[in-house]
Amino acid sequence: MTRMLVLGGTGETGSWFAKYFKEKGFDIAIWGPSGKVAIAEKLGVRYAHEIMKEVNESDIVLLSVPINKTSEMAKKVAPHMKPGSLIMDVTSLKSDPIRAMTTYTPKGVEVLGTHPLFGPTMPTMRGQTIILTPAGRKTGKWLHIIRSLFESDGAEIEILSAEEHDNIMAVVQALTHFAYIGLGAALRTLDFDVERSRKFMSPVYEIMIDFVGRILDQNPELYASIQKNPKAMRVRQTFILECMRLCEMADAGDEEGFKRIMRKAAKHYGKTHEALMRSDRLINDRIKDKEKQEYA
């Protein structure tokens, strides 16, 4: 039986993966800085009271701690792992964690960066995307084992280098979250009545507002840590500069300038009509759901 230790296993994401691997037949132990033994009991897994002993005896050590603690945790535990074992993380940054795990693991210990692009509210990983980041010479049999396991449960697997991952996530996560949280902050500053405005919303507006609420409903610590992506600063600043350009043109009544920016953005975006059609399906589904609720 494969033995796994989930560090940070008392948190939401760590608990999700502890439960997942337990259902796959793994022998699971969890540890968390808060020492919540009750969570281990609820999950039906062991709590790692002697963390280094557990590290040394585990086939897999999974790091599910905050991003700013991941490299520090890798430095602490990786040197004590046995040959043939695997250390993997589930954080949303990859360059620093991969560097730390690679640096501190002894010979014969494999490293695998893992980024599930879904949260612990998802019941399964079916249809979800998981990015795997191999670690060069520290990559071996475990990459195939983990990939096959996730794919067997319907996950879409993408393989990226750590650098490419962080470049992409600076936009896919950091920028989109930043924009949504910015919208939420603007609504607060304007003292805008979101619930009353729902009476006057088009379906597309309501979907957008719900996505803002979806982000705001989640852990601020996680979303603040995602902004620590070193590639994200330039992305945020570019976004703000473009917003200011649009704002200046709108304030000055420069309709031609505003339209020019929009046309150039559309040309770069590409396949905008396909995006329109996909969003139309989403909107129509939303309308159908509301009609069902009205007649239920």
Secondary structure as GFF3:
##gff-version 3
##sequence-region A 1 296
A	DSSP	beta_strand	3	7	.	.	.	ID=ss1
A	DSSP	alpha_helix	12	23	.	.	.	ID=ss2
A	DSSP	beta_strand	27	31	.	.	.	ID=ss3
A	DSSP	alpha_helix	37	43	.	.	.	ID=ss4
A	DSSP	beta_strand	46	47	.	.	.	ID=ss5
A	DSSP	alpha_helix	51	57	.	.	.	ID=ss6
A	DSSP	beta_strand	60	63	.	.	.	ID=ss7
A	DSSP	alpha_helix	67	77	.	.	.	ID=ss8
A	DSSP	three_ten_helix	78	80	.	.	.	ID=ss9
A	DSSP	beta_strand	86	89	.	.	.	ID=ss10
A	DSSP	alpha_helix	95	104	.	.	.	ID=ss11
A	DSSP	beta_strand	110	116	.	.	.	ID=ss12
A	DSSP	beta_strand	129	134	.	.	.	ID=ss13
A	DSSP	three_ten_helix	136	138	.	.	.	ID=ss14
A	DSSP	alpha_helix	141	152	.	.	.	ID=ss15
A	DSSP	beta_strand	156	159	.	.	.	ID=ss16
A	DSSP	alpha_helix	162	169	.	.	.	ID=ss17
A	DSSP	pi_helix	170	175	.	.	.	ID=ss18
A	DSSP	alpha_helix	176	189	.	.	.	ID=ss19
A	DSSP	alpha_helix	194	197	.	.	.	ID=ss20
A	DSSP	three_ten_helix	198	200	.	.	.	ID=ss21
A	DSSP	alpha_helix	203	216	.	.	.	ID=ss22
A	DSSP	alpha_helix	220	226	.	.	.	ID=ss23
A	DSSP	alpha_helix	232	251	.	.	.	ID=ss24
A	DSSP	alpha_helix	255	269	.	.	.	ID=ss25
A	DSSP	alpha_helix	272	295	.	.	.	ID=ss26
###
